[in-house]
């Protein structure tokens, strides 16, 4: 590898302060190592994490910050020891780009739970000590372990949201056996994550009920996404009618909400999986104990499960509902995401707009 490639400029869009406003930014990617893959990014999904860290909402943002951890693209170069990929392969990268590769979780293929902490795709510390920069950029260099094969017949724009929104709901659904045909699933919140939970639920043969505070989503939940029922969660009569009727609930709502009313919808031994991040979780012990219920938390998933999910989506022809945008619209897209004005995932067309 010559030094020209090593110091190649990468073009990205970055937030430079907590206003979160994005603007063009040039930086260098680390040289490609023997087990690394260099990927030309064609598409990047827009996740609420991009809002959080571009605006320093957790107080740990390192500027300039290039967001984006739902990455799809094409391999442009591989290191000398790379086994699984070749130039031209369609690939994806998700929420993390490195782990210790030695703890029990890494050894089990659940790298996202790495004991030493997974290295985030952006705003993390990379192997060379630099700050990781995400997918709102022209290319990325990643160890092959954290890259995923995207089947040739699956559109790259659709693949991008699978790498966070998709796996975040698929992972707890699989872990808690929420793939049993004929059982009933409740999905709380119908955004980027919730709409994927509905699609997976239907693909698994479940009876799916969408629980939302917004009546405006009823038509799409039932007609576009194929949910079986739509319930306004603030309507006590509707909620009462659902009492003890659900085997599973996937809660994707990040806003603060009461948990007891939703817990009452679970059957005996029902399972409630929380993937959102409200400011607190509070419910009566009776809601949990009297019906032998399980309340579980989850984040994204390990490498094995991510690949399994991508292959499942390709086989079942499951595609996220996306709105494709140019990079120049990214700041506005983040603002619309805060207002929940997206159906259901923005995807940036990096290849055709980042010049």
Protein Blocks (a to p, Z undefined) as FASTA:
>chain_A
ZZklmmpccdddddfbfnopacddddddddddfkbccdddfbdcddfklmmmmnopnopa
ccdddehjddcdddfbdcfklmkbcehiacdddfbfbdehlamklmnopamlomnopadf
bhpacfkopacddfkbfbdcddfklgccddfklcfklmmmmmmmmmmmmmmmmmnopabg
hiacddehjafklmmmmmmmmmnopacddddfblklmmmmmmmnopabdcdfklmklmmm
mgokbfbdcdfbfbdcdfklmmmmpcghiacddfbdcfbdcddfklmmmnopacdddddd
dfklmmmmmmmmmmnopacddddddfklmmmmmmmmmnopacfbdcddfklmmZZ
